[in-house]
Amino acid sequence: MTRPNIRVETDGGVAVVTIDAPEKLNAMGRTFWPELRAALARLEADGSTRAVIITGAGEKAFSAGGDITSFAALSDVAAKREFQQDCMRTFAAVEESSLPVLAAVQGYAMGGGCELALACDVVLAADTAVFGMPEAAVGLVPGFGVLRAPSVIGRQWTKLMMFAGERVDAQTAREIGLVQKVVPAAELMASARKLAERIAAAAPLAIATGKQLVNRGVDRGEFDHSTAALTTLHATADAAEGISAFTGKRPPKFEGR
């Protein structure tokens, strides 16, 4: 049997969802996306969960992003499109959950890991956290990040992170709005739980309604456009070269085709 990508622990009204692949820096494999959606659906339906914390196992990473080797296994355009749609459905499930979802970020939050933080309602970061969206290095773009990051951190910061693979430390991430609280690494989970418990103590319908109203301006109609663009990029020679170079641990040679 395939090992689960996540584990869920509940205590009172707070659930902790842990991305559980520390040996791979919590990289997100192909089965991660439906697993996270299913876990959120169960928590929304259980009647007792009032707040969710998403974090990564170990101390090195929240998530290093998508598992590049799983990208390489996508053989045709239909499979690439379905994969991109699967990712988008999961980011939407986090963003649109009736439950407040907090990210507790330690270490690297790269690519899909940074995008997952963008989808959460509040982000707490350890002082060791590092954020980035380096997909251009393998011939791709962060499909959800290009849609959501501009409204969170602004267009220019989004472009800097996307074009140049700029990495952002925890303090800078707080200054640009990607992170709301920075705490010492040893205090991260305790701080996240304390905040989650404060939120869980509030009226759940008020929290759900407030979240829905704040998110009212979020345009999900753009998801299809992003999915189509990512599917096209995924089928290019540049993407094939970028993925091959990454898995082969060599510099890529892009030709713009």
C-alpha positions, 0 to 999 in steps of 0.5 A: 500500500502507498504510504499516506502523505499526511496525518491528522491529529485532533485535540479539542476543537483544533486539528493539526494536519501534517505533511508527512514526508520529511525524508523528501522535505515534505514534497507533494506527490500526486496523491497528496492533493486528493488526500488533503481535500479528503482530510479537510472534508472530514474535518468540516463534517465532523461537527467538532473541529473549529480550526485547522493547522497545516504544518510539515513534519520535521524541522527542515521544511513545511514543504519543498513543493511538488515532487518533481519526479512525479511531474516527469511521470505525466506522459500526455497532455490529458494527464498534465491537465488533470494534475494541474486541475487536481492541484487547483481543486486542493488550493481552492478547498483550503481557501474556501473551507468553512473552517479557518486554516492556519499555516505553521511554516518552518524551514522551506516553503517552496513552490507548492509549499509557498502556494499552500501557505498563500491559500491559508487564512493566516500564516505563522512562520518560524524565524528560520522559514524561507519562502520561494516560488522557483518553478521557472527554473524547471520551465513552469510557473506557480499556477495558484501563486500567480493568481493569489500572490499579487493580492497578498504581496503585490504584483512586483514581489510576485514577479520578483519571486517568480522571475528570479526565484527570489527567496524570502526570509521570515521577517521579509515575508512578514513585511510584505504580507505573506506572513502574519506572525514570526516566532522562534522555531521552538515556539512555532507549534505552541504559538499556532495552537494558541492562536487556533484555540482563540479562533476555535473559541469564537462562534463558528458560524461567524468565523465561516461567514466572515471568511466567506465575506473576506474572500468574496473578491477571490475570482475562481474563474481564473483557475481554468485560465491558469490550468490551461496555461500550466498544461501548455507549459508542462508540454514544452521542451523547456519544461521537459529539460527543466525537469530532466535537469532537476532530476539529473542534478545538472544545470538546465539549458532552456531554448524557449520552446 
